[in-house]
Amino acid sequence: MKKIVIGLLQVAGLMLFSLLINAVTPLLHIPIPGSILGMIILFLLLEFGVIRLNWVEVGASWLLAELLLFFIPSAIGVMKYANILETDGLRILAVVVLGTFVVMASSGLLTSRIYKAKERKGSC
């Protein structure tokens, strides 16, 4: 029960952080969406130890585990455009497959480089 309460508080904290960054972004006139800017700021705060990982870990893990649920509304929204899928479906599918491959390949390469850099740093 304690872990559920902690997770809910952490999700609420992440949500408040997101709302704050989304409210501040237009005032700064930065051409970066608030959600992206928020992830960058949260990463930097975690990296520099301003926010400790255990303050957000349970909530963030739960959000990542349930990530698929956040895509259901957009998947249903696609069904409104059946006529576009009939005419351009193969092109759209090609873009999705190619995009997925690029994301997977770049994520794998980046993870590999980070792992190798950590190995080199650890062996010194």
HELIX and SHEET records of a PDB file:
HELIX    1   1 LYS A    2  LEU A   28  1                                  27    
HELIX    2   2 GLY A   34  GLU A   47  1                                  14    
HELIX    3   3 LEU A   53  TRP A   55  5                                   3    
HELIX    4   4 GLU A   57  ALA A   65  1                                   9    
HELIX    5   5 LEU A   67  PHE A   71  5                                   5    
HELIX    6   6 ILE A   72  VAL A   78  1                                   7    
HELIX    7   7 MET A   79  TYR A   81  5                                   3    
HELIX    8   8 ALA A   82  SER A  123  1                                  42    
END                                                                             
